[in-house]
């Protein structure tokens, strides 16, 4: 399979890439082509590929709906994708490798800031591929213009996980 990326869309055929480039104003020479990739997982908003890249799902055929990631991995990726974080600190590939969330516990919550969700840190004990366990930390908070959600391997200095 081939993948074509325009400014706002992704396609799997050159003809669709040209059509979508016309919609978002991407110059033909700026369409990014990647060959020999497979679509692993697709949601309404994002798509995960065999080259360990995440893209928008906008532009993909509606009948192309592989579900190759675990439900927990897809949920965590969606939490980050739908927020204002550009890429989780731990990386998209680590989130995609999650087979199951074994335990999830809040370890710190900031003060309430009016109508916005306070900064919150959670510890996630997860099962990865090859039956390896890992600890990830999830931080999120709301603000006037949006929502932030990130996943890290380490806590910031000053925050202690007693779990």
C-alpha positions in Angstrom: 0.0 0.0 0.0 1.1 3.6 -0.6 0.3 6.6 1.6 0.1 10.1 0.4 -0.1 13.1 2.7 -1.3 16.6 1.9 -1.5 19.5 4.4 -4.8 18.2 5.9 -5.5 14.8 4.4 -4.1 11.3 3.8 -4.9 9.1 0.8 -3.9 5.7 -0.5 -4.1 6.4 -4.2 -2.4 9.1 -6.2 -5.7 10.2 -7.7 -7.2 10.7 -4.3 -4.1 12.6 -3.2 -4.4 15.0 -6.1 -8.1 15.5 -5.4 -7.5 16.2 -1.7 -4.5 18.4 -2.5 -6.9 20.5 -4.6 -9.1 20.9 -1.5 -6.5 22.0 1.0 -4.2 23.9 -1.4 -1.2 21.5 -1.2 1.1 21.9 -4.3 1.5 18.6 -6.1 5.3 18.6 -5.5 4.6 18.9 -1.7 2.5 15.7 -1.5 4.4 13.3 0.7 4.5 9.7 -0.7 5.5 6.7 1.4 5.4 3.2 -0.2 5.3 -0.2 1.3 3.2 0.7 4.3 0.1 -1.0 5.8 -2.7 0.6 7.7 -2.8 -1.1 11.1 -5.5 0.8 12.9 -8.0 3.5 12.0 -10.4 5.6 14.0 -12.6 8.4 12.9 -9.8 10.9 13.6 -6.4 9.2 13.2 -4.7 6.3 11.5 -1.7 4.2 12.7 0.6 2.7 10.0 3.2 -0.1 9.8 6.1 2.5 9.6 5.1 3.6 13.2 3.6 6.9 12.0 0.3 8.4 12.9 -1.7 10.5 10.5 -5.1 12.0 10.3 -7.7 9.6 9.0 -9.4 12.3 6.9 -9.3 11.3 3.3 -9.1 7.5 3.8 -11.9 5.4 2.3 -14.7 4.7 4.7 -14.5 0.9 4.1 -10.9 0.8 5.2 -11.3 0.2 9.0 -8.6 -2.1 10.4 -8.5 -2.4 14.1 -5.0 -3.9 14.7 -4.3 -2.1 18.0 -5.7 -3.1 21.4 -8.7 -1.1 22.6 -6.6 0.3 25.5 -3.8 1.5 23.1 -6.4 3.1 20.8 -8.0 4.8 23.8 -4.8 6.3 25.0 -3.7 7.4 21.6 -7.1 9.1 21.1 -6.7 10.9 24.4 -3.4 12.4 23.3 -4.5 12.9 19.6 -7.7 14.8 20.5 -5.7 17.1 22.9 -3.3 20.0 22.0 -0.2 17.9 22.5 1.7 17.4 19.2 3.3 14.1 20.2 3.3 12.4 23.5 6.6 12.6 25.3 6.8 8.8 25.4 6.2 8.6 21.7 3.3 7.3 19.6 5.0 3.9 19.1 5.1 3.1 22.8 1.3 3.9 23.1 0.6 1.7 20.1 2.5 -1.2 21.8 0.2 -1.3 24.8 -1.9 -4.4 24.9 -3.7 -3.7 28.2 -3.9 -1.2 31.0 -3.4 -3.3 34.2 -3.9 -0.5 36.7 -4.6 3.2 36.6 -4.3 5.4 39.7 -4.4 9.2 40.3 -1.2 10.3 42.0 -1.6 14.1 42.1 -4.3 16.7 41.3 -3.8 20.4 41.2 -6.1 23.1 42.5 -9.3 23.7 40.7 -9.0 26.6 38.3 -12.5 27.9 37.7 -14.3 25.9 35.0 -11.2 24.3 33.7 -10.0 20.8 34.6 -7.1 21.0 37.0 -3.7 19.5 36.2 -3.9 15.8 37.1 -1.2 13.1 37.0 -2.0 9.4 36.8 0.2 6.3 37.0 -0.6 3.6 34.4 0.8 0.1 34.8 0.5 -1.4 31.3 1.2 -4.6 29.5 3.2 -4.2 26.3 3.9 -6.5 23.5 6.0 -9.6 24.4 4.4 -9.6 27.8 6.6 -6.8 29.2 5.2 -4.5 31.8 5.8 -0.7 32.0 4.8 2.3 34.0 3.6 5.4 32.2 2.4 8.7 33.6 -0.6 10.6 32.1 -0.9 14.3 32.7 -3.9 16.4 31.6 -5.5 19.7 32.2 -8.0 22.0 30.6 -7.6 25.7 29.7 -9.4 28.4 27.9 -8.5 27.4 24.4 -8.4 23.6 24.7 -7.2 20.5 26.5 -3.7 19.1 27.1 -3.0 15.3 27.6 0.4 13.8 27.5 2.1 10.5 28.4 5.6 10.3 29.9 7.9 7.6 31.2 9.1 9.9 34.1 7.5 12.3 36.6 8.7 15.9 36.7 11.0 16.7 39.5 9.1 17.5 42.7 6.3 15.0 42.0 6.6 11.7 43.8 4.9 8.5 43.0 4.3 6.5 46.2 2.6 3.7 44.4 
